[in-house]
Amino acid sequence: SAAAPGEVLVTDITEFRLPDDPRKVYLSPAVDLFDGDVAAFSETATGRAGSSPAAPRARCGAPAPRASSARTRR
């Protein structure tokens, strides 16, 4: 848990296999423990730890790699 938004972010990497495609896709969200909101996420074709730094960077305001997406709650 966190006392304020943006105070504690956690990340994870989830592997997906696409139908009719031998390749895998990896999703890496950054979740804010204050409210459980997904602060940012990135998708990559590699599952190596640290290969998708966009999620925490997007929340902190640093530029994210081109292949990433960030979502804000409205």
C-alpha positions as CSV (number, residue, x, y, z in Angstrom):
1,S,0.0,0.0,0.0
2,A,1.0,3.6,-0.3
3,A,-0.1,6.8,1.4
4,A,-0.1,9.0,-1.7
5,P,-0.4,8.6,-5.5
6,G,2.9,7.8,-7.2
7,E,4.7,6.9,-4.0
8,V,5.0,3.2,-4.7
9,L,4.9,1.6,-8.1
10,V,5.2,-2.1,-8.8
11,T,5.9,-3.9,-12.1
12,D,5.5,-7.3,-13.5
13,I,6.1,-9.0,-16.9
14,T,3.3,-11.2,-18.3
15,E,3.9,-13.5,-21.3
16,F,1.2,-13.9,-24.0
17,R,1.2,-16.3,-26.9
18,L,-0.9,-15.0,-29.8
19,P,-3.3,-17.3,-31.6
20,D,-1.9,-18.8,-34.8
21,D,1.4,-17.1,-34.2
22,P,4.5,-18.8,-32.7
23,R,5.8,-15.5,-31.3
24,K,5.2,-14.3,-27.8
25,V,4.4,-10.8,-26.5
26,Y,5.3,-9.5,-23.1
27,L,3.2,-6.9,-21.2
28,S,4.9,-4.9,-18.4
29,P,2.5,-2.6,-16.4
30,A,3.4,-0.2,-13.6
31,V,0.7,-0.3,-11.0
32,D,0.3,2.5,-8.4
33,L,-0.3,0.9,-5.0
34,F,-2.2,3.9,-3.8
35,D,-5.3,3.1,-5.9
36,G,-4.4,0.1,-8.0
37,D,-4.4,2.1,-11.2
38,V,-2.2,1.1,-14.1
39,A,0.0,4.2,-14.3
40,A,1.8,3.1,-17.5
41,F,2.6,0.0,-19.5
42,S,4.8,-1.2,-22.3
43,E,4.7,-4.2,-24.7
44,T,7.8,-5.9,-26.0
45,A,8.8,-9.0,-28.0
46,T,11.4,-9.9,-25.4
47,G,10.7,-11.1,-21.8
48,R,14.1,-10.1,-20.3
49,A,13.8,-8.3,-17.0
50,G,14.6,-4.7,-17.5
51,S,13.9,-4.8,-21.2
52,S,10.8,-2.7,-20.8
53,P,11.7,0.3,-18.7
54,A,9.0,2.5,-20.2
55,A,6.4,1.9,-17.5
56,P,8.2,3.4,-14.6
57,R,9.8,6.1,-16.8
58,A,6.4,7.2,-18.2
59,R,5.0,7.7,-14.6
60,C,8.1,9.7,-13.6
61,G,7.9,12.0,-16.6
62,A,11.0,10.7,-18.4
63,P,10.8,10.0,-22.1
64,A,9.6,6.5,-22.9
65,P,10.8,4.3,-25.8
66,R,8.7,4.6,-29.0
67,A,7.1,1.1,-28.6
68,S,5.5,2.0,-25.3
69,S,2.1,3.4,-24.3
70,A,1.0,5.3,-21.3
71,R,-2.5,5.6,-19.9
72,T,-3.9,8.2,-17.5
73,R,-7.1,7.8,-15.5
74,R,-9.8,10.4,-16.4
